[in-house]
Amino acid sequence: MELREMRAFVVVAEEGGLSRAARRLHVSQPALSQTMSALERELGVQLLVRSSTGVKATDAGMTLLAEARAVLARYDQALSAVARHTAAGGGVLRLGIPLELPGDLLSRPLAELAAAYPATRVQVSHMSTSVQFESLRRGDIDVGLVREHPVGQDLDAVLVVEEHLGVLLAAEQAARTAGPDGVALDALAGLNWVGFPRSGSPAWYDELTAILRSHGLDLGPAAAEGQELIAEVKFAAVTGGDAFALAPPEWSQQLPENVVWSPLAGHPLVRRTWAVWPASSHRRDLARFVLALDEQGPRRTPRDPVPVG
């Protein structure tokens, strides 16, 4: 069993579905499904029970999950220990990222990093802004992409993305609400906001909700801790016509037929993303990666983008 297969199995078991796991691993769903089937054949046991709602680990799968987590934790610990001795590059560059990044944001920086430091391996983890800040200060990741500028002098930052957020609505609701310039924020009054937990990014949450409330929106209670707003969650929530979700114009996901993305009139909501790293870092491969991000940005979505569909 290879480490990549072990890591892939852990992600599938944690996500409870092949499509979600494939996005997290940045691989295609068919390729991931083949990997799981090959792993079951190799071990001679059924690891996953597949159904229309996702996958669930069998007893054998739960045993492998526990053992795989222990092996991978020890492996990552060893890589991190070695990486501290590779200031010039050649170790592991641990990158934290949020959900909903422009699809090609990292293409050039990663290509330039690979060309300049071919021995550096990039390890990507999905994390909220708050968790990334904690991980950066603990030394668990080397660079993060976060939704708010860090406070204090222990972290450096550069702005890499500015996105004019639009709104996801049920198609019938959008037809009633959208005008020639898009959907006005105050036209969303009476709909439920499909929001994210404040703990994930407090400063961005406060900025966003202040703007929404200033346009007469009653947001209700904050989202539950740990609730991740992946695309499927947003689509499901707005389908009934009594809710709206915010989303950037440049999505890799295809919208369902009954869901419409529309710009917001006047473009009142701008979501910013910064690259952040420890100010004390002397890693030249990290510097090359950040420089490539800085040189191409900040990326700004067009003020009047073509709706995703």
N, C-alpha and C positions, 0 to 999 in steps of 0.2 A: 504494500500500500504506500503510495507516494503522499508527501505532505500536502500537495495541492488537492488531492482527492479527499484527504482527511479534512482539510479546511473547507472544501466545498460541501461536504456532508454536514459539518457543524452549522454552516450558514443555512442550508436547506432545513435542517431540523429546527433551528431557531426561528426562521421566518415562517415555517409552516406552509410553504408554497414554493413551487419552482420558479414562477414568474418573478416574485419578490426577491428570491435568492439570486436569480440571474442578474437582476438590476444591481443588487448590492455587490456582486462579484464582477460585474462588467463583462459578462459573457452572454451568449445566446441561450434561450431556454432549451432548445433541442440539444445543444452541446452539453448543457448541465444534466439533462435527463439521461443522456447516454453515459455520462460519467457515473451517475448514481446506479444505473443498471449494471455497468461494468464492475463497479465496486461490490455490488451484491453477488455477481457471478464469481468474483475473485474470492470472496469470503465464504461463499456457499450458504448464505442465509438471507432472508428477507429483512431489510433494514427499514423500509418505509411502506406504509399503507397509503395508496393513492386513491383519492376520491375527487368528486367534482368540486369540492370546497377547498382542496389543498392536499397536503400530505401530513402524516403523523408517524412518528418513530415507533417501531415495534419494540418488544422487550430487548431483542438483540440490538436494535438501533439505539435504545437508551443506554445500553452498556457501552456501545462504541462511542456515543456522544460524550459520556463522562471521561472515558479514557482519552479520546481525541482532544478534548479541551485541555487535559493535563499535559499531554505531549506538546500541543501547540503553544501553550503558555510557557513551557520550559524552553522551547525552540525560540520563541520571540524574546524571552529573557536573555538567552545567549546572544542573539543577534544585537540586541540593544547594548549589551555589555561591550561587545566588540566595536559597535558603532562609535562609542565614545573615544576610541583610539584612532578614528579615521577622519580627522578634521579636514583633510584635503579631498575627501570623497572615497568611495569604494565600499561603503557600508550600506546601511538601510536608511532611506529617507522616509520617515513616517509622516504621512499627510492626513490631516483631518479635513473632511468636507461636509457641508450641509446638504440637504435635499435641494433639488431644483437649481442646478447650475446650468448655464448655457452649455450646450452639448460640445462645442469646440473650444471652450475656454482653456482647457489644459493641454490641448493637442500640441501646440507649438512649444510651450514651456517644457513639457515632458520630452519632446523630440530633441530640443536643444540640450537638455540635461543628459539624455542618453548619448548624444554625440560627444559632449564634452567630458562626461564621466560614465563611460560604459559599464564600469564595475559597480555603480550605485544602483541599488534595487529600491523601487518605490513601493511602499506599503500604504494602502489607502483604507481609511476607516470612516464610516458615516458617524458624525457626532453633532450634537447641538452646539451652539455658540458657547454656552456656559461650560459645558463639558470640555470643549476644546481649550478654553482658557485654563481650566484646572489641569488638563493634561499637559499643556505647554509648560506650566509652572512646576509640575512634578517631573518633567522630563520624559513623559510617556509618548509625546509626539514632537516632531521637529518643526513643523510648520502647519498652520491651519488656515482655513477659509471661513471667516466668521461674518455675522450680520451687524456687528457693532464695533466701533473703534475701541481698542483696549485702554484702560485707565492705568496710569502709572508709567514708570520709566523702565520697567524690566522687560517689556515687550515692544518690539518695533512693528510698524504696520505700513502697508501701502494699499491704496484703493485700487481694486481691479475690476469691479463691475458696478454699473448703475442700471437698474431695471425699472421701467415704468410699468407698474403692475396693472393688470386688467382684472376682469371679473368672470368667473364661471357661473353660468345660470342654466336652468332647464330651458330648452329651446322655446317653449311657449311663453315662459316668463320673460325671456330675453326679447321676444317679439313685441311684448307689451311695454317693455321698459326702455329699450335702446332707442336713442335718437340719432340724428345724422353724425354727431361727434362722439357717439358711444353712449355709455350708461352714466348718468349723473349719480354721484354718491348718495344724494338725498333721496333718489328714487328707489334705493334699496331699503328704506325704512320699512319696518314690519317683517323683514326677512331675518332669519337666523344666520349669524356669521359662523362659518366653519373655521374656527380659529385654532391657534396652537398654544401650548402651555406657556405662560409667562416665564417660568423658570428656565426655559430653553434659551431665551435671549431677552432679558428684562428691558434693556434700553430700547431695542427695536420694538418690542411689544408695546411699551408705553408710548412711543412716538406714533406708532400705527393706530392704536386705539384712541389716542387723543384726537387724531384727524377724523376718524370714523365718528366719534361722538360729537365732534363739532359740526357734523353734517346731519345730526339728528338721529343717528343709529343707536338703538338700544342693544348692546352686545350681549347682555346676560352674563352668566358665570363664565370664568375662564375654562379652557379645555383641561381635561384631567391630565395629571402628571404622567409622562411617558407616552402620550398619544401622538404618534407620528402621522403627519398629514401627507402620506404618499398619495399619488395621483388617484388610485382606486378609491381611497377614502373620500376625497373631494368629489369625484364623479358620483359616487353613491349618495352622498349627502345632498347634492343639489338637484338630483333627478326628480325628487318629489315636487319641486317648484316652490318650497317654502324656505329655502336657504340659498346663500351665495358663498362662494369661496374666491379668494384672491389667487392670482396665478400670473407668472411672467408670460410674455408673448412668445418666447423661443423655447418651446417644449419639444422634447423628443417623443413624448407619448401621443398617440392618436386619440382624438376626442371621440367618445361615443356619439352615436347619431342624435341622441336626445339631449346632448349637452353642448352649449355654445360658449365660446370665449369672446369677450368684447372689451375694447379699450374703455377706460374710464374718462369721461369728458373732463378736459382740463388737466389730465394727468396729475392728480393730486398726490399719488402714492409712489414714492421712489424708494426702492429697496437697494441698499448698498452692501457690497461684500468686500472685505479687506483680507489681504494675505497678512498673517501675523506670525512672528517667530521670536525666539528669545534674543534680547539685545546683546547678550553675552556670547552668542554663537560665533564661532570662527570657522565654520564649515564652508569650504569653497563651493561644494556642490549645491548646498542650500542657497548660497549667494547667487549662483548661476540660475537656479530655478526661479528665485524671486525677481532677479533682474529681467528674465524673459517675460514674467507676468507684468512687470512694470512697463517694459518697452512696448507691449501690445495694448496697454490699457491707459486709463480705465475703459473697459468695454461699456458702451451705452446702447441700450435698445432704442430703436427709432421711436420718436414720439407718436407716430401714427403707423404702427406695424400692421402687417397683413394678419388678420385673425387666423389662429390655428384651427385646422379642421381636417 
